[in-house]
Amino acid sequence: MSKILIRGAKVLGGEPQDVLVDGELIAAVGTGLSAEGAEVVEADGKVLLPGLVDLHTHLREPGREDSETVLTGTRAAASGGFTAVFAMANTFPVADTAGVVEQVWRLGKESGYCDVRPIGAVTVGLEGKKLAELGAMHDSAAQVSVFSDDGKCVDDAVIMRRALEYVKAFGGVVAQHAQEPRLTEGAQMNEGVVSAELGLGGWPAVAEESIIARDVLLAEHVGSRLHICHLSTAGSVEIVRWAKSRGIDVTAEVCPHHLLLTEEMVRTYNPAYKVNPPLRTERDVRALREALADGTIDIVATDHAPHPHEDKDCEWAAAAMGMVGLETALSVVQETMVETGLLDWAAVADRMSFTPARIGNATGHGRPVAAGEPANLTLVDTAYRGQVDPARFASRSRNTPYEGRELPGRVTHTWLRGKATLMDGKLT
């Protein structure tokens, strides 16, 4: 087993230290460490974080390999500093049976660039009518503990209640895509002044907030775990804050693009900015940043949503919703949360590694950078600044809203259980 000595790294943004990796584990953390025969990585003050964990990724396989595969998606994950991702269920066929989630899990084992934890569908075919095989997926080799119909809302209150009751039996969690479908028929962007001026169908904040309000009450009634996907409005923040004050077992995520971009970008009619839920107002962005800082929002999740060129290079109304995000997530968080003073790097590790691993029960991930822990690590050059060039992405798709934009920070190294998946910015 190989030894790696990471010399002079700012562990979680603290004072420079050395980290010795021996095989799959961290052997020692301190100053002046040495190890005969070890491969030395000169960190030169770069920030060392635990491997990032994404609770919300679309890998598209099986069925939409023209957008992404488990291999290309995990390569993108490694490039962005992730050592574990949770793959959403809206594949073709839908991941609503033990057989499909095991297929995705095995593809992840074969890819080798990060661990892949499948998310099981809540309902059969994502149709919202009948519960999927939740217990069978949990008992499968994939050991599914997170269930979501993401891309669609579980809008039937009885079905949602039954799902919460079912997963409670084995400590699972239902991750809700909060979108009241009747309130968003024909919606193209956030409902407000800009949508009125552009003549585009509006997506009201209440369509998200009403579902969250209903579901936190259901979670309280059942005594089960609820997770809110891609929370995007100031009103949603207040509902989650209220729910937590009552002791309701709810967690929530925010996506990097909702921390940085606003509905004003839609004025360009560039479909790169078309996403579900839509980009909101500057007031919403401020509220989301503050909520992530104070812990009301628990984690950052990418909602990495790759699409082929033809699904985005078209008129706005016909374009698919979604953005790729694995390779830019940490840079956006650095710009919006660290450089604004809202979070330090230890808090970033909490929001992007420790807490998502805990919510998703990702064993071996989200662990401290300490002796005896798994060597899932990410080294970040926080002083770097550069323009985003999608042609250099490891993802199969290029639908980023940041093309040509200067962002700070660059992941230089990623290690999965002591094995380098990214070295000096290049995939191994």
LOKESE-378547 format. One record per residue (C-alpha): residue in three letters; y negated, x, z negated; residue number from 1. Coordinates in steps of 0.05 Angstrom, whole numbers. Layout:
N
rec residuo:ALA, c2:Y, c1:X, c3:Z, num:NUM
...
//
This chain:
428
rec residuo:MET, c2:0, c1:0, c3:0, num:1
rec residuo:SER, c2:-69, c1:27, c3:19, num:2
rec residuo:LYS, c2:-125, c1:44, c3:-29, num:3
rec residuo:ILE, c2:-198, c1:30, c3:-14, num:4
rec residuo:LEU, c2:-257, c1:56, c3:-53, num:5
rec residuo:ILE, c2:-321, c1:16, c3:-43, num:6
rec residuo:ARG, c2:-375, c1:62, c3:-68, num:7
rec residuo:GLY, c2:-444, c1:42, c3:-93, num:8
rec residuo:ALA, c2:-440, c1:-33, c3:-81, num:9
rec residuo:LYS, c2:-485, c1:-83, c3:-118, num:10
rec residuo:VAL, c2:-431, c1:-128, c3:-146, num:11
rec residuo:LEU, c2:-459, c1:-199, c3:-145, num:12
rec residuo:GLY, c2:-527, c1:-167, c3:-133, num:13
rec residuo:GLY, c2:-526, c1:-126, c3:-197, num:14
rec residuo:GLU, c2:-531, c1:-51, c3:-208, num:15
rec residuo:PRO, c2:-491, c1:-7, c3:-159, num:16
rec residuo:GLN, c2:-419, c1:3, c3:-179, num:17
rec residuo:ASP, c2:-355, c1:29, c3:-148, num:18
rec residuo:VAL, c2:-296, c1:-18, c3:-134, num:19
rec residuo:LEU, c2:-226, c1:10, c3:-125, num:20
rec residuo:VAL, c2:-176, c1:-33, c3:-87, num:21
rec residuo:ASP, c2:-103, c1:-16, c3:-93, num:22
rec residuo:GLY, c2:-58, c1:-58, c3:-48, num:23
rec residuo:GLU, c2:-75, c1:-132, c3:-55, num:24
rec residuo:LEU, c2:-112, c1:-125, c3:-121, num:25
rec residuo:ILE, c2:-176, c1:-96, c3:-149, num:26
rec residuo:ALA, c2:-154, c1:-37, c3:-192, num:27
rec residuo:ALA, c2:-220, c1:-18, c3:-224, num:28
rec residuo:VAL, c2:-295, c1:-32, c3:-225, num:29
rec residuo:GLY, c2:-343, c1:20, c3:-253, num:30
rec residuo:THR, c2:-385, c1:81, c3:-237, num:31
rec residuo:GLY, c2:-360, c1:148, c3:-213, num:32
rec residuo:LEU, c2:-292, c1:123, c3:-193, num:33
rec residuo:SER, c2:-247, c1:165, c3:-149, num:34
rec residuo:ALA, c2:-178, c1:158, c3:-120, num:35
rec residuo:GLU, c2:-138, c1:209, c3:-82, num:36
rec residuo:GLY, c2:-122, c1:187, c3:-11, num:37
rec residuo:ALA, c2:-166, c1:125, c3:-15, num:38
rec residuo:GLU, c2:-206, c1:101, c3:45, num:39
rec residuo:VAL, c2:-279, c1:107, c3:24, num:40
rec residuo:VAL, c2:-330, c1:54, c3:44, num:41
rec residuo:GLU, c2:-401, c1:75, c3:29, num:42
rec residuo:ALA, c2:-435, c1:11, c3:9, num:43
rec residuo:ASP, c2:-504, c1:43, c3:1, num:44
rec residuo:GLY, c2:-530, c1:-14, c3:-42, num:45
rec residuo:LYS, c2:-502, c1:-71, c3:-1, num:46
rec residuo:VAL, c2:-484, c1:-133, c3:-41, num:47
rec residuo:LEU, c2:-410, c1:-144, c3:-56, num:48
rec residuo:LEU, c2:-388, c1:-216, c3:-65, num:49
rec residuo:PRO, c2:-321, c1:-250, c3:-75, num:50
rec residuo:GLY, c2:-293, c1:-274, c3:-8, num:51
rec residuo:LEU, c2:-330, c1:-337, c3:12, num:52
rec residuo:VAL, c2:-294, c1:-405, c3:12, num:53
rec residuo:ASP, c2:-313, c1:-461, c3:60, num:54
rec residuo:LEU, c2:-292, c1:-530, c3:38, num:55
rec residuo:HIS, c2:-311, c1:-562, c3:105, num:56
rec residuo:THR, c2:-290, c1:-530, c3:171, num:57
rec residuo:HIS, c2:-267, c1:-560, c3:237, num:58
rec residuo:LEU, c2:-215, c1:-515, c3:270, num:59
rec residuo:ARG, c2:-199, c1:-568, c3:324, num:60
rec residuo:GLU, c2:-126, c1:-547, c3:331, num:61
rec residuo:PRO, c2:-82, c1:-584, c3:348, num:62
rec residuo:GLY, c2:-112, c1:-622, c3:406, num:63
rec residuo:ARG, c2:-181, c1:-592, c3:421, num:64
rec residuo:GLU, c2:-165, c1:-520, c3:433, num:65
rec residuo:ASP, c2:-220, c1:-519, c3:485, num:66
rec residuo:SER, c2:-269, c1:-521, c3:426, num:67
rec residuo:GLU, c2:-234, c1:-477, c3:376, num:68
rec residuo:THR, c2:-165, c1:-455, c3:352, num:69
rec residuo:VAL, c2:-141, c1:-435, c3:284, num:70
rec residuo:LEU, c2:-142, c1:-362, c3:308, num:71
rec residuo:THR, c2:-212, c1:-363, c3:337, num:72
rec residuo:GLY, c2:-238, c1:-404, c3:279, num:73
rec residuo:THR, c2:-210, c1:-357, c3:227, num:74
rec residuo:ARG, c2:-238, c1:-297, c3:265, num:75
rec residuo:ALA, c2:-306, c1:-331, c3:261, num:76
rec residuo:ALA, c2:-294, c1:-343, c3:186, num:77
rec residuo:ALA, c2:-278, c1:-269, c3:174, num:78
rec residuo:SER, c2:-341, c1:-250, c3:213, num:79
rec residuo:GLY, c2:-381, c1:-294, c3:166, num:80
rec residuo:GLY, c2:-350, c1:-266, c3:103, num:81
rec residuo:PHE, c2:-301, c1:-322, c3:89, num:82
rec residuo:THR, c2:-231, c1:-310, c3:63, num:83
rec residuo:ALA, c2:-210, c1:-383, c3:58, num:84
rec residuo:VAL, c2:-228, c1:-446, c3:96, num:85
rec residuo:PHE, c2:-209, c1:-518, c3:89, num:86
rec residuo:ALA, c2:-192, c1:-549, c3:157, num:87
rec residuo:MET, c2:-214, c1:-621, c3:168, num:88
rec residuo:ALA, c2:-164, c1:-673, c3:190, num:89
rec residuo:ASN, c2:-197, c1:-700, c3:253, num:90
rec residuo:THR, c2:-151, c1:-664, c3:301, num:91
rec residuo:PHE, c2:-107, c1:-694, c3:356, num:92
rec residuo:PRO, c2:-59, c1:-716, c3:329, num:93
rec residuo:VAL, c2:-95, c1:-731, c3:264, num:94
rec residuo:ALA, c2:-72, c1:-691, c3:204, num:95
rec residuo:ASP, c2:-47, c1:-753, c3:169, num:96
rec residuo:THR, c2:26, c1:-732, c3:158, num:97
rec residuo:ALA, c2:63, c1:-676, c3:124, num:98
rec residuo:GLY, c2:85, c1:-650, c3:192, num:99
rec residuo:VAL, c2:15, c1:-641, c3:220, num:100
rec residuo:VAL, c2:-15, c1:-609, c3:158, num:101
rec residuo:GLU, c2:44, c1:-561, c3:155, num:102
rec residuo:GLN, c2:32, c1:-543, c3:228, num:103
rec residuo:VAL, c2:-41, c1:-525, c3:213, num:104
rec residuo:TRP, c2:-21, c1:-487, c3:150, num:105
rec residuo:ARG, c2:30, c1:-446, c3:189, num:106
rec residuo:LEU, c2:-19, c1:-431, c3:244, num:107
rec residuo:GLY, c2:-66, c1:-405, c3:189, num:108
rec residuo:LYS, c2:-10, c1:-361, c3:161, num:109
rec residuo:GLU, c2:2, c1:-332, c3:231, num:110
rec residuo:SER, c2:-72, c1:-319, c3:247, num:111
rec residuo:GLY, c2:-81, c1:-272, c3:189, num:112
rec residuo:TYR, c2:-158, c1:-272, c3:188, num:113
rec residuo:CYS, c2:-166, c1:-318, c3:128, num:114
rec residuo:ASP, c2:-127, c1:-369, c3:89, num:115
rec residuo:VAL, c2:-127, c1:-439, c3:118, num:116
rec residuo:ARG, c2:-120, c1:-498, c3:72, num:117
rec residuo:PRO, c2:-110, c1:-563, c3:111, num:118
rec residuo:ILE, c2:-148, c1:-626, c3:90, num:119
rec residuo:GLY, c2:-107, c1:-689, c3:97, num:120
rec residuo:ALA, c2:-133, c1:-754, c3:126, num:121
rec residuo:VAL, c2:-146, c1:-811, c3:78, num:122
rec residuo:THR, c2:-125, c1:-864, c3:127, num:123
rec residuo:VAL, c2:-75, c1:-867, c3:184, num:124
rec residuo:GLY, c2:-108, c1:-843, c3:248, num:125
rec residuo:LEU, c2:-176, c1:-842, c3:212, num:126
rec residuo:GLU, c2:-178, c1:-916, c3:227, num:127
rec residuo:GLY, c2:-196, c1:-938, c3:156, num:128
rec residuo:LYS, c2:-143, c1:-991, c3:152, num:129
rec residuo:LYS, c2:-82, c1:-961, c3:118, num:130
rec residuo:LEU, c2:-73, c1:-903, c3:70, num:131
rec residuo:ALA, c2:-42, c1:-842, c3:101, num:132
rec residuo:GLU, c2:17, c1:-804, c3:69, num:133
rec residuo:LEU, c2:-25, c1:-774, c3:14, num:134
rec residuo:GLY, c2:33, c1:-758, c3:-32, num:135
rec residuo:ALA, c2:77, c1:-729, c3:23, num:136
rec residuo:MET, c2:20, c1:-684, c3:46, num:137
rec residuo:HIS, c2:9, c1:-660, c3:-25, num:138
rec residuo:ASP, c2:83, c1:-646, c3:-34, num:139
rec residuo:SER, c2:89, c1:-610, c3:33, num:140
rec residuo:ALA, c2:88, c1:-535, c3:42, num:141
rec residuo:ALA, c2:13, c1:-541, c3:55, num:142
rec residuo:GLN, c2:3, c1:-569, c3:-16, num:143
rec residuo:VAL, c2:-56, c1:-611, c3:6, num:144
rec residuo:SER, c2:-104, c1:-630, c3:-50, num:145
rec residuo:VAL, c2:-166, c1:-651, c3:-11, num:146
rec residuo:PHE, c2:-167, c1:-713, c3:32, num:147
rec residuo:SER, c2:-221, c1:-737, c3:79, num:148
rec residuo:ASP, c2:-233, c1:-779, c3:141, num:149
rec residuo:ASP, c2:-293, c1:-735, c3:156, num:150
rec residuo:GLY, c2:-326, c1:-754, c3:221, num:151
rec residuo:LYS, c2:-315, c1:-826, c3:198, num:152
rec residuo:CYS, c2:-332, c1:-860, c3:133, num:153
rec residuo:VAL, c2:-279, c1:-895, c3:90, num:154
rec residuo:ASP, c2:-324, c1:-956, c3:90, num:155
rec residuo:ASP, c2:-273, c1:-1006, c3:62, num:156
rec residuo:ALA, c2:-284, c1:-1007, c3:-13, num:157
rec residuo:VAL, c2:-212, c1:-1029, c3:-28, num:158
rec residuo:ILE, c2:-183, c1:-972, c3:14, num:159
rec residuo:MET, c2:-230, c1:-922, c3:-20, num:160
rec residuo:ARG, c2:-210, c1:-947, c3:-89, num:161
rec residuo:ARG, c2:-136, c1:-942, c3:-72, num:162
rec residuo:ALA, c2:-145, c1:-871, c3:-46, num:163
rec residuo:LEU, c2:-181, c1:-850, c3:-110, num:164
rec residuo:GLU, c2:-125, c1:-881, c3:-151, num:165
rec residuo:TYR, c2:-71, c1:-847, c3:-111, num:166
rec residuo:VAL, c2:-99, c1:-776, c3:-113, num:167
rec residuo:LYS, c2:-112, c1:-782, c3:-188, num:168
rec residuo:ALA, c2:-37, c1:-777, c3:-198, num:169
rec residuo:PHE, c2:-35, c1:-705, c3:-175, num:170
rec residuo:GLY, c2:-107, c1:-682, c3:-189, num:171
rec residuo:GLY, c2:-130, c1:-688, c3:-116, num:172
rec residuo:VAL, c2:-199, c1:-704, c3:-91, num:173
rec residuo:VAL, c2:-226, c1:-752, c3:-38, num:174
rec residuo:ALA, c2:-282, c1:-721, c3:3, num:175
rec residuo:GLN, c2:-325, c1:-777, c3:32, num:176
rec residuo:HIS, c2:-366, c1:-776, c3:96, num:177
rec residuo:ALA, c2:-420, c1:-822, c3:71, num:178
rec residuo:GLN, c2:-443, c1:-864, c3:130, num:179
rec residuo:GLU, c2:-447, c1:-939, c3:129, num:180
rec residuo:PRO, c2:-424, c1:-954, c3:201, num:181
rec residuo:ARG, c2:-462, c1:-1019, c3:211, num:182
rec residuo:LEU, c2:-528, c1:-985, c3:192, num:183
rec residuo:THR, c2:-519, c1:-928, c3:241, num:184
rec residuo:GLU, c2:-496, c1:-964, c3:304, num:185
rec residuo:GLY, c2:-529, c1:-928, c3:363, num:186
rec residuo:ALA, c2:-563, c1:-878, c3:317, num:187
rec residuo:GLN, c2:-585, c1:-813, c3:348, num:188
rec residuo:MET, c2:-628, c1:-780, c3:295, num:189
rec residuo:ASN, c2:-660, c1:-791, c3:227, num:190
rec residuo:GLU, c2:-697, c1:-857, c3:222, num:191
rec residuo:GLY, c2:-771, c1:-848, c3:212, num:192
rec residuo:VAL, c2:-837, c1:-832, c3:246, num:193
rec residuo:VAL, c2:-806, c1:-781, c3:293, num:194
rec residuo:SER, c2:-750, c1:-827, c3:317, num:195
rec residuo:ALA, c2:-802, c1:-881, c3:330, num:196
rec residuo:GLU, c2:-846, c1:-834, c3:370, num:197
rec residuo:LEU, c2:-787, c1:-808, c3:411, num:198
rec residuo:GLY, c2:-755, c1:-876, c3:421, num:199
rec residuo:LEU, c2:-688, c1:-854, c3:394, num:200
rec residuo:GLY, c2:-643, c1:-897, c3:351, num:201
rec residuo:GLY, c2:-655, c1:-884, c3:278, num:202
rec residuo:TRP, c2:-604, c1:-863, c3:225, num:203
rec residuo:PRO, c2:-632, c1:-889, c3:159, num:204
rec residuo:ALA, c2:-624, c1:-850, c3:94, num:205
rec residuo:VAL, c2:-598, c1:-913, c3:61, num:206
rec residuo:ALA, c2:-536, c1:-910, c3:105, num:207
rec residuo:GLU, c2:-515, c1:-848, c3:67, num:208
rec residuo:GLU, c2:-542, c1:-867, c3:0, num:209
rec residuo:SER, c2:-510, c1:-936, c3:-4, num:210
rec residuo:ILE, c2:-440, c1:-907, c3:6, num:211
rec residuo:ILE, c2:-451, c1:-852, c3:-45, num:212
rec residuo:ALA, c2:-476, c1:-903, c3:-96, num:213
rec residuo:ARG, c2:-415, c1:-947, c3:-84, num:214
rec residuo:ASP, c2:-366, c1:-889, c3:-88, num:215
rec residuo:VAL, c2:-392, c1:-857, c3:-151, num:216
rec residuo:LEU, c2:-383, c1:-925, c3:-185, num:217
rec residuo:LEU, c2:-313, c1:-930, c3:-157, num:218
rec residuo:ALA, c2:-297, c1:-860, c3:-182, num:219
rec residuo:GLU, c2:-322, c1:-878, c3:-251, num:220
rec residuo:HIS, c2:-281, c1:-942, c3:-252, num:221
rec residuo:VAL, c2:-218, c1:-906, c3:-230, num:222
rec residuo:GLY, c2:-230, c1:-842, c3:-268, num:223
rec residuo:SER, c2:-217, c1:-800, c3:-207, num:224
rec residuo:ARG, c2:-249, c1:-741, c3:-170, num:225
rec residuo:LEU, c2:-299, c1:-754, c3:-114, num:226
rec residuo:HIS, c2:-331, c1:-702, c3:-68, num:227
rec residuo:ILE, c2:-391, c1:-718, c3:-24, num:228
rec residuo:CYS, c2:-391, c1:-684, c3:44, num:229
rec residuo:HIS, c2:-455, c1:-657, c3:76, num:230
rec residuo:LEU, c2:-505, c1:-692, c3:30, num:231
rec residuo:SER, c2:-571, c1:-695, c3:67, num:232
rec residuo:THR, c2:-625, c1:-738, c3:34, num:233
rec residuo:ALA, c2:-669, c1:-735, c3:-27, num:234
rec residuo:GLY, c2:-644, c1:-804, c3:-48, num:235
rec residuo:SER, c2:-572, c1:-780, c3:-46, num:236
rec residuo:VAL, c2:-591, c1:-723, c3:-92, num:237
rec residuo:GLU, c2:-619, c1:-772, c3:-143, num:238
rec residuo:ILE, c2:-556, c1:-815, c3:-141, num:239
rec residuo:VAL, c2:-511, c1:-755, c3:-152, num:240
rec residuo:ARG, c2:-556, c1:-730, c3:-208, num:241
rec residuo:TRP, c2:-552, c1:-798, c3:-241, num:242
rec residuo:ALA, c2:-476, c1:-800, c3:-233, num:243
rec residuo:LYS, c2:-467, c1:-732, c3:-264, num:244
rec residuo:SER, c2:-512, c1:-752, c3:-323, num:245
rec residuo:ARG, c2:-461, c1:-808, c3:-336, num:246
rec residuo:GLY, c2:-403, c1:-759, c3:-335, num:247
rec residuo:ILE, c2:-375, c1:-784, c3:-269, num:248
rec residuo:ASP, c2:-329, c1:-732, c3:-237, num:249
rec residuo:VAL, c2:-368, c1:-723, c3:-172, num:250
rec residuo:THR, c2:-384, c1:-660, c3:-134, num:251
rec residuo:ALA, c2:-428, c1:-651, c3:-72, num:252
rec residuo:GLU, c2:-440, c1:-602, c3:-16, num:253
rec residuo:VAL, c2:-499, c1:-586, c3:28, num:254
rec residuo:CYS, c2:-495, c1:-552, c3:97, num:255
rec residuo:PRO, c2:-538, c1:-491, c3:114, num:256
rec residuo:HIS, c2:-573, c1:-528, c3:171, num:257
rec residuo:HIS, c2:-597, c1:-582, c3:124, num:258
rec residuo:LEU, c2:-628, c1:-528, c3:80, num:259
rec residuo:LEU, c2:-669, c1:-499, c3:138, num:260
rec residuo:LEU, c2:-680, c1:-547, c3:196, num:261
rec residuo:THR, c2:-717, c1:-613, c3:199, num:262
rec residuo:GLU, c2:-721, c1:-673, c3:246, num:263
rec residuo:GLU, c2:-781, c1:-641, c3:280, num:264
rec residuo:MET, c2:-732, c1:-598, c3:319, num:265
rec residuo:VAL, c2:-708, c1:-660, c3:355, num:266
rec residuo:ARG, c2:-775, c1:-663, c3:392, num:267
rec residuo:THR, c2:-746, c1:-608, c3:438, num:268
rec residuo:TYR, c2:-689, c1:-656, c3:459, num:269
rec residuo:ASN, c2:-644, c1:-595, c3:453, num:270
rec residuo:PRO, c2:-574, c1:-622, c3:436, num:271
rec residuo:ALA, c2:-561, c1:-561, c3:393, num:272
rec residuo:TYR, c2:-600, c1:-599, c3:339, num:273
rec residuo:LYS, c2:-557, c1:-661, c3:344, num:274
rec residuo:VAL, c2:-513, c1:-666, c3:283, num:275
rec residuo:ASN, c2:-480, c1:-716, c3:236, num:276
rec residuo:PRO, c2:-513, c1:-730, c3:188, num:277
rec residuo:PRO, c2:-578, c1:-717, c3:225, num:278
rec residuo:LEU, c2:-631, c1:-666, c3:208, num:279
rec residuo:ARG, c2:-677, c1:-700, c3:158, num:280
rec residuo:THR, c2:-750, c1:-692, c3:135, num:281
rec residuo:GLU, c2:-785, c1:-633, c3:102, num:282
rec residuo:ARG, c2:-784, c1:-672, c3:37, num:283
rec residuo:ASP, c2:-708, c1:-679, c3:42, num:284
rec residuo:VAL, c2:-701, c1:-604, c3:55, num:285
rec residuo:ARG, c2:-742, c1:-587, c3:-7, num:286
rec residuo:ALA, c2:-701, c1:-635, c3:-49, num:287
rec residuo:LEU, c2:-635, c1:-606, c3:-24, num:288
rec residuo:ARG, c2:-657, c1:-535, c3:-40, num:289
rec residuo:GLU, c2:-678, c1:-554, c3:-110, num:290
rec residuo:ALA, c2:-614, c1:-593, c3:-122, num:291
rec residuo:LEU, c2:-571, c1:-534, c3:-99, num:292
rec residuo:ALA, c2:-611, c1:-489, c3:-146, num:293
rec residuo:ASP, c2:-604, c1:-534, c3:-207, num:294
rec residuo:GLY, c2:-530, c1:-549, c3:-195, num:295
rec residuo:THR, c2:-537, c1:-622, c3:-176, num:296
rec residuo:ILE, c2:-508, c1:-601, c3:-109, num:297
rec residuo:ASP, c2:-448, c1:-558, c3:-126, num:298
rec residuo:ILE, c2:-433, c1:-519, c3:-63, num:299
rec residuo:VAL, c2:-453, c1:-498, c3:7, num:300
rec residuo:ALA, c2:-404, c1:-518, c3:61, num:301
rec residuo:THR, c2:-413, c1:-503, c3:135, num:302
rec residuo:ASP, c2:-386, c1:-565, c3:170, num:303
rec residuo:HIS, c2:-370, c1:-515, c3:226, num:304
rec residuo:ALA, c2:-364, c1:-563, c3:285, num:305
rec residuo:PRO, c2:-349, c1:-526, c3:350, num:306
rec residuo:HIS, c2:-358, c1:-561, c3:418, num:307
rec residuo:PRO, c2:-346, c1:-535, c3:488, num:308
rec residuo:HIS, c2:-406, c1:-520, c3:532, num:309
rec residuo:GLU, c2:-402, c1:-585, c3:572, num:310
rec residuo:ASP, c2:-405, c1:-628, c3:510, num:311
rec residuo:LYS, c2:-472, c1:-598, c3:490, num:312
rec residuo:ASP, c2:-505, c1:-577, c3:555, num:313
rec residuo:CYS, c2:-525, c1:-648, c3:574, num:314
rec residuo:GLU, c2:-576, c1:-701, c3:558, num:315
rec residuo:TRP, c2:-588, c1:-716, c3:485, num:316
rec residuo:ALA, c2:-556, c1:-785, c3:483, num:317
rec residuo:ALA, c2:-491, c1:-761, c3:514, num:318
rec residuo:ALA, c2:-484, c1:-697, c3:473, num:319
rec residuo:ALA, c2:-432, c1:-689, c3:418, num:320
rec residuo:MET, c2:-456, c1:-682, c3:346, num:321
rec residuo:GLY, c2:-445, c1:-617, c3:309, num:322
rec residuo:MET, c2:-461, c1:-543, c3:302, num:323
rec residuo:VAL, c2:-420, c1:-480, c3:292, num:324
rec residuo:GLY, c2:-437, c1:-449, c3:225, num:325
rec residuo:LEU, c2:-386, c1:-400, c3:197, num:326
rec residuo:GLU, c2:-420, c1:-338, c3:225, num:327
rec residuo:THR, c2:-491, c1:-355, c3:204, num:328
rec residuo:ALA, c2:-481, c1:-392, c3:137, num:329
rec residuo:LEU, c2:-493, c1:-335, c3:90, num:330
rec residuo:SER, c2:-555, c1:-312, c3:129, num:331
rec residuo:VAL, c2:-586, c1:-382, c3:124, num:332
rec residuo:VAL, c2:-571, c1:-385, c3:50, num:333
rec residuo:GLN, c2:-604, c1:-317, c3:41, num:334
rec residuo:GLU, c2:-667, c1:-341, c3:77, num:335
rec residuo:THR, c2:-672, c1:-409, c3:44, num:336
rec residuo:MET, c2:-647, c1:-396, c3:-26, num:337
rec residuo:VAL, c2:-647, c1:-322, c3:-43, num:338
rec residuo:GLU, c2:-711, c1:-299, c3:-9, num:339
rec residuo:THR, c2:-747, c1:-360, c3:-37, num:340
rec residuo:GLY, c2:-725, c1:-341, c3:-108, num:341
rec residuo:LEU, c2:-685, c1:-405, c3:-118, num:342
rec residuo:LEU, c2:-618, c1:-369, c3:-126, num:343
rec residuo:ASP, c2:-596, c1:-299, c3:-142, num:344
rec residuo:TRP, c2:-533, c1:-268, c3:-111, num:345
rec residuo:ALA, c2:-490, c1:-286, c3:-171, num:346
rec residuo:ALA, c2:-509, c1:-359, c3:-161, num:347
rec residuo:VAL, c2:-494, c1:-353, c3:-86, num:348
rec residuo:ALA, c2:-424, c1:-329, c3:-106, num:349
rec residuo:ASP, c2:-418, c1:-391, c3:-149, num:350
rec residuo:ARG, c2:-440, c1:-439, c3:-94, num:351
rec residuo:MET, c2:-402, c1:-406, c3:-37, num:352
rec residuo:SER, c2:-339, c1:-379, c3:-71, num:353
rec residuo:PHE, c2:-324, c1:-396, c3:-144, num:354
rec residuo:THR, c2:-339, c1:-471, c3:-142, num:355
rec residuo:PRO, c2:-312, c1:-489, c3:-73, num:356
rec residuo:ALA, c2:-247, c1:-454, c3:-91, num:357
rec residuo:ARG, c2:-243, c1:-493, c3:-156, num:358
rec residuo:ILE, c2:-257, c1:-560, c3:-123, num:359
rec residuo:GLY, c2:-205, c1:-548, c3:-69, num:360
rec residuo:ASN, c2:-154, c1:-514, c3:-116, num:361
rec residuo:ALA, c2:-153, c1:-452, c3:-71, num:362
rec residuo:THR, c2:-110, c1:-407, c3:-114, num:363
rec residuo:GLY, c2:-128, c1:-333, c3:-111, num:364
rec residuo:HIS, c2:-198, c1:-347, c3:-83, num:365
rec residuo:GLY, c2:-264, c1:-353, c3:-118, num:366
rec residuo:ARG, c2:-243, c1:-302, c3:-170, num:367
rec residuo:PRO, c2:-287, c1:-251, c3:-206, num:368
rec residuo:VAL, c2:-297, c1:-182, c3:-177, num:369
rec residuo:ALA, c2:-258, c1:-150, c3:-234, num:370
rec residuo:ALA, c2:-196, c1:-108, c3:-246, num:371
rec residuo:GLY, c2:-131, c1:-146, c3:-235, num:372
rec residuo:GLU, c2:-162, c1:-198, c3:-190, num:373
rec residuo:PRO, c2:-142, c1:-209, c3:-116, num:374
rec residuo:ALA, c2:-182, c1:-164, c3:-69, num:375
rec residuo:ASN, c2:-215, c1:-220, c3:-30, num:376
rec residuo:LEU, c2:-283, c1:-189, c3:-19, num:377
rec residuo:THR, c2:-345, c1:-192, c3:25, num:378
rec residuo:LEU, c2:-396, c1:-136, c3:34, num:379
rec residuo:VAL, c2:-466, c1:-158, c3:57, num:380
rec residuo:ASP, c2:-523, c1:-116, c3:85, num:381
rec residuo:THR, c2:-579, c1:-158, c3:57, num:382
rec residuo:ALA, c2:-634, c1:-113, c3:85, num:383
rec residuo:TYR, c2:-613, c1:-127, c3:157, num:384
rec residuo:ARG, c2:-653, c1:-174, c3:201, num:385
rec residuo:GLY, c2:-635, c1:-192, c3:271, num:386
rec residuo:GLN, c2:-636, c1:-247, c3:323, num:387
rec residuo:VAL, c2:-576, c1:-294, c3:329, num:388
rec residuo:ASP, c2:-538, c1:-281, c3:393, num:389
rec residuo:PRO, c2:-483, c1:-333, c3:404, num:390
rec residuo:ALA, c2:-452, c1:-290, c3:459, num:391
rec residuo:ARG, c2:-429, c1:-245, c3:403, num:392
rec residuo:PHE, c2:-396, c1:-300, c3:362, num:393
rec residuo:ALA, c2:-321, c1:-296, c3:348, num:394
rec residuo:SER, c2:-318, c1:-372, c3:352, num:395
rec residuo:ARG, c2:-295, c1:-402, c3:417, num:396
rec residuo:SER, c2:-357, c1:-446, c3:419, num:397
rec residuo:ARG, c2:-431, c1:-427, c3:422, num:398
rec residuo:ASN, c2:-466, c1:-491, c3:398, num:399
rec residuo:THR, c2:-513, c1:-460, c3:347, num:400
rec residuo:PRO, c2:-584, c1:-484, c3:331, num:401
rec residuo:TYR, c2:-604, c1:-413, c3:314, num:402
rec residuo:GLU, c2:-600, c1:-379, c3:382, num:403
rec residuo:GLY, c2:-655, c1:-327, c3:387, num:404
rec residuo:ARG, c2:-678, c1:-340, c3:315, num:405
rec residuo:GLU, c2:-686, c1:-281, c3:268, num:406
rec residuo:LEU, c2:-644, c1:-288, c3:205, num:407
rec residuo:PRO, c2:-634, c1:-240, c3:147, num:408
rec residuo:GLY, c2:-569, c1:-208, c3:124, num:409
rec residuo:ARG, c2:-505, c1:-187, c3:159, num:410
rec residuo:VAL, c2:-434, c1:-186, c3:135, num:411
rec residuo:THR, c2:-407, c1:-116, c3:148, num:412
rec residuo:HIS, c2:-338, c1:-119, c3:115, num:413
rec residuo:THR, c2:-289, c1:-173, c3:95, num:414
rec residuo:TRP, c2:-224, c1:-160, c3:58, num:415
rec residuo:LEU, c2:-167, c1:-210, c3:51, num:416
rec residuo:ARG, c2:-121, c1:-189, c3:-6, num:417
rec residuo:GLY, c2:-141, c1:-117, c3:5, num:418
rec residuo:LYS, c2:-132, c1:-118, c3:81, num:419
rec residuo:ALA, c2:-195, c1:-109, c3:122, num:420
rec residuo:THR, c2:-208, c1:-167, c3:170, num:421
rec residuo:LEU, c2:-278, c1:-142, c3:187, num:422
rec residuo:MET, c2:-300, c1:-69, c3:185, num:423
rec residuo:ASP, c2:-370, c1:-45, c3:201, num:424
rec residuo:GLY, c2:-385, c1:-113, c3:231, num:425
rec residuo:LYS, c2:-325, c1:-112, c3:278, num:426
rec residuo:LEU, c2:-262, c1:-153, c3:271, num:427
rec residuo:THR, c2:-200, c1:-111, c3:259, num:428
//
